[in-house]
Amino acid sequence: MFAQVIVDVAHSQVDKIFEYSCPDDLRTGCRVKVPFGGRIVEGFVIGVSQNCSFPPERVKPVAEVFDELPALVPECFSLAERISSRFRVPKAASLRLFLPSEMRRGTVREAFKKYVTLSGVQATFQKNANKQREAAEFLSDKDEYEYIALCEKFGAGAVNALIKKGVVCVEKRRVNRNPLGGAERSEELKKLTAAQADAIENIENSQKTVHLLHGVTGSGKTEIYLNIIAREIEKGKTAIFLVPEISLTPQMLSQLRARFKGEAAILHSGLSAGEKFDEWWRLRSGEAKIAIGARSAVFAPLENIGAIIVDEEHDSSYVSETAPRYSTIEVAKLRAEYNNCKLILGSATPSVESYQSAIDGKFNLITLTERINKKPLPEIIIADMRKEVKRGNNSAFSAALREELDSTLKSGNQAIIFLNRRGYAQTVICRDCGYVAKCENCDVSLTYHSEENCLKCHYCGAKYRMLTACPDCGGKRVHYGGTGTQRAAADLKALFPRARIIRMDNDTVSGKDGHYGILRQFAAKEADILVGTQMIAKGHDFPAVTLVGILDADMSLHFSDYRSGERTFQLITQVSGRSGRADDKGKVVLQTYCPENYILRYAVNYDYTGFFGNEMQVRKATGFPPFSLICRIMVTSENAETAVETLKKVYFATEELRQAHPDEFIFLNRMHSPIKKIQKKYRYQVLMRLNTYSLLEKIYDIAVKNSSQNCLAYVEENPSNLS
């Protein structure tokens, strides 16, 4: 027999099928080790046949077979082929998406535990063998006991002596490493409201593949998801449930496990290598039937999928920023088509592209306009920070927010303070000469972190000593500019000394349980105020939260990005929705320096349709997506001259394409990227706007042709971040 193998080397020169002789029982989808270019490399078996393209004596044998059960399901090859073709990456790079990285490298294996039981063999003990005697007596009323625990209790010498005498039997058994641990609660499916039941029937009866569930915050979208999953599991099918933030995953997993017990498995980058390996194999073996996780979970090794759910579908984290630069929703559509299953996109603030597709009839639109408890959406109070400054208030908190916080704390309720900027101060500036502390590796200012008394780069992670004097002029007047979550929490503690305040941002969440621990603490009312970045803005349900404070609400409006208005509306709506989700009425204090901005006015009234209509008019008039395609070829290199030379080649090739197809181009130019250097790499871009997608393949060809080991050139479509 002969195996057709894709070697796990992501390079265009070896992006083809290689043939090896193999055992008769080798199956398509298995991982193997094969001789390749004088070394042994891993590969993926994409086919097995009795025939070979070369003389059999010239064909080398497979060196090792990894899997009894093929790691890759048949769908993987179809999907990998489309991803490879779509994003111009080697097939090996596409196939890697379907496997945990540690599993590919062979650095993780199954976990085993040893259990001991009495064998029934009688033994005599010497007078001084007290520990052996005690261990045997201890086991006499137990069915089994863990070997390591028994050794800790009576000593390894005594236990091993019992094993040697045949008094004790040892059994080695595979165990799964539980990502959450602890006991799981039990929960039945809740009684649906009429609106929820109608939404489910609408989805079930529609002939469309993609369904857009547009429901206000607190309208019960999660319960709809869980009911749809339950229906598919009853049919013997599987499901994928995607959330945008790792911080949301444990909370959602606990709900899924409460409903579906061990049939739910978690996949995300925060797991240990062993946990990820075990959860992945539980899905592949069929032990678990529901995959939940962030973006990468769209590649879960499930077969016979009945439903794919993408919660908070508008979130930019669903777009990969590393090759292949795929859109999760695009991949989910491919999997939905392959499995002939439902794809449900849910959001209180859908992306304008998704909503337009629903209006055009491409997606099935389901709308939920009320919260399940029939309570009104929280009242949003606008605090004009310009007036606060005029009144002499230079703090981060308006008088209105302080008053509402005081009232909330006195009533025994909880508050959330949202600020999408971590650290203590955004910039450190010399007031004498204007020097701004910047990262040596990146063209960005450093953020001051008070707890470590250091400066950090939020792009490359570099740390620097805090300045005691300006390195340029020697001046001592060092100023902290801009408030971050650290400073906000410290200032709140000064304002409300008796309040229990916790913070949730990338500096406070460590380890796989970091997010879950903070959220569990807040949910148990062990804290009064939660201060955090956008990881607290969506998906969470805290019944005691009756106040949300939004600091610098208009900050995202000032980004040089055509999506800035949309993102601001989404963020305000999402974080406002954390308030008043139970019996008590919720309030939101929205602090801004430009209260007259139309985006904020739509957000205050929760007027998504009004916002959408206005936004589409603006985009149509300016020729931005979905009325065009923004495309850029990024050029990055550690050598500035190499980057510039590659940029010229890319630009001239694109200019030739424009001259050949002038009607397709709205705009074309070359320039520095807004952030000129990240992680020691200089960044340039060729930016274009196109009328259609028809030239996309040729643009990818230009990038691939000019990319090299010393200078990377890659394409981004409608990039979620233009910096």
Secondary structure, 3 states (H helix, E strand, C coil): CEEEEEECCCCHHHCCCEEEECCCCCCCCCEEEEEECCEEEEEEEEEEECCCCCCHHHCCECCEECCCCCCCCHHHHHHHHHHHHHHCCCHHHHHHCCCCHHHHHCCCCCEEEEEEEECCCCCCCCCCCHHHHHHHHHHCCCCCEEHHHHHHHHCHHHHHHHHHHCCEEEEEEEECCCCCCCCCCCCCCCCCCHHHHHHHHHHHHCCCCEEEEEECCCCCHHHHHHHHHHHHHHCCCEEEEECCCHHHHHHHHHHHHHHHHHHEEEECCCCCHHHHHHHHHHHHHCCCCEEEECHHHHHCCCCCEEEEEEECCCCHHHECCCCCCCEHHHHHHHHHHHHCCEEEEEECCCCHHHHHHHHCCCCEEEEECCCCCCCCCCEEEEEEHHHHHHCCCCCCCCHHHHHHHHHHHHCCCEEEEECCCCCCEEEEEECCCCCECECCCCCCECEEECCCCEEECCCCCCEEECCCCCCCCCCCCEEEEEECHHHHHHHHHHHCCCCCEEEECCCCCCCCCHHHHHHHHHHCCCCCEEEECHHHCCCCCCCCEEEEEECCCCHHHHCCCCCHHHHHHHHHHHHHCCCCCCCCCCEEEEEECCCCCHHHHHHHCCCHHHHHHHHHHHHHHHCCCCCCEEEEEEEEECCHHHHHHHHHHHHHHHHHHHHHCHHHEEEEEEEEEEEEEECCEEEEEEEEEECCCCCHHHHHHHHHHHCCCCCEEEEEECCCCCC
